[in-house]
Amino acid sequence: MRLAERMQKIEVESAFDVLVKAKALEAAGRSVIHLEIGEPDFETPHSVVAAAKTALDEGWTHYGPTQGLPELREVIASYVSQTRGITVGPQHVCVVPGGKPIMFFTMLALLEAGDEVIYPDPGFPIYRSMIRFLDATPVPLPLVESRGFSIDLDYFKSCITDRTKMLILNSPQNPTGGLIPENDIREIAELVRERDLIVLSDEIYSRIYYSDSPPFSIASLPGMLDKTVLLDGFSKTYAMTGWRLGYGVMPEWLVDAVNKLMVNSNSCTASFTQRAGLTALSGPQDDVERMVAEFRRRRDVFCAALNEIPGFRCVLPGGAFYAFPNIQATGIPSRRLADMLLEDAGVSCLSGTAFGDHGDGYIRFSYANSLENLLEGAHRIKELSRRWTSSTKD
Ligand SMILES: Cc1ncc(COP(=O)(O)O)c(C=O)c1O
């Protein structure tokens, strides 16, 4: 039996593959520092776990409404309205198992073969995978290191054609940790406002940022709410990656299509998980604040340590929990260097190329690990760097 042709086009996330390789080395007795996987190393807040337990005891164990529990959609709508300065209601909210299904459902609902999708490169690998899977055309939009990994607006303008159906934005970003500044987002909105296209604004890291003002959402701009799908969720903000709880806020005309895709695939999101999500969003936010403060502390120390490594140059990331140093000056290709770091130094990380061609010359480290491990990781890399510094001298 042969797999369907379309399976040739779907890709995987190499973070999971690298994790398997790193675990195998550990099983063979090697010490590995895990800086590959993109999930907070914090526990889900106790109040959220307690709410899930109560929900199970109360019998929230059955099918629920496909679109999500009305009480959760209500709370999400007011949270998104408040944080993005817009007015949306529960009718705009679709609750799904994680952030990823919003990408998949939105693209399934909207893309025809040959439609062009502009997406960030380097960017979350699932964007390109889904675009290709649906026979749409991926149009990579390079992120520019010297602009803090924002985009080149002239280049963006040159990417827009009559076939452009979708623009994917992600800020704060995976893998760079960069943010798209408000001014750039305003200019992007100017360029797309009059066009018949949809913006998928991936804001899954919306609460993990280090400046005084929160990341700016394109949905906040006049005329944009009607053409934006805002993706957010609980995975990163509340350290709930394994719970599978996310949502999209979208124009009402799209909700029915997303509901149909949900009913055909999942029926609904787990009811007790949604009850826990209600507590996460409406309860005290101290745990989130503590987590972000700790990420900031690690970012400062780890990026400084990376910048001490010969051949590494690391821009200070404004959000998420990733450092994305430029390693071109080592003279070693990204993929090779990522392998060397794992195999020879016991530091597990990802080649920038795992996030697209424009990730070449970079390595992604997740600093969702203890300060002690981060420093040990940086120390091991520095020790290993003697190899490339001595070979350059030879
Ligand atoms: C940019 C981005 N969007 C979406 C997701 C998916 O989030 P979830 O685990 O909620 O599906 C991730 C996870 O790593 C991500 O980095």
PDBQT file of the ligand as one rigid body, heavy atoms in Angstrom, charges set to zero:
ROOT
HETATM    1  C1  LIG A 401       5.210  30.269  16.576  1.00  0.00    +0.000 C 
HETATM    2  C2  LIG A 401       4.423  29.142  17.146  1.00  0.00    +0.000 A 
HETATM    3  N1  LIG A 401       3.113  29.055  16.865  1.00  0.00    +0.000 NA
HETATM    4  C3  LIG A 401       2.364  28.052  17.338  1.00  0.00    +0.000 A 
HETATM    5  C4  LIG A 401       2.912  27.052  18.123  1.00  0.00    +0.000 A 
HETATM    6  C5  LIG A 401       2.053  25.897  18.532  1.00  0.00    +0.000 C 
HETATM    7  O1  LIG A 401       1.525  26.007  19.776  1.00  0.00    +0.000 OA
HETATM    8  P1  LIG A 401       0.656  24.822  20.376  1.00  0.00    +0.000 P 
HETATM    9  O2  LIG A 401       1.597  23.925  21.120  1.00  0.00    +0.000 OA
HETATM   10  O3  LIG A 401      -0.316  25.516  21.271  1.00  0.00    +0.000 OA
HETATM   11  O4  LIG A 401      -0.022  24.098  19.264  1.00  0.00    +0.000 OA
HETATM   12  C6  LIG A 401       4.271  27.112  18.455  1.00  0.00    +0.000 A 
HETATM   13  C7  LIG A 401       4.872  26.039  19.269  1.00  0.00    +0.000 C 
HETATM   14  O5  LIG A 401       6.053  25.865  19.368  1.00  0.00    +0.000 OA
HETATM   15  C8  LIG A 401       5.038  28.179  17.959  1.00  0.00    +0.000 A 
HETATM   16  O6  LIG A 401       6.348  28.288  18.241  1.00  0.00    +0.000 OA
ENDROOT
TORSDOF 0
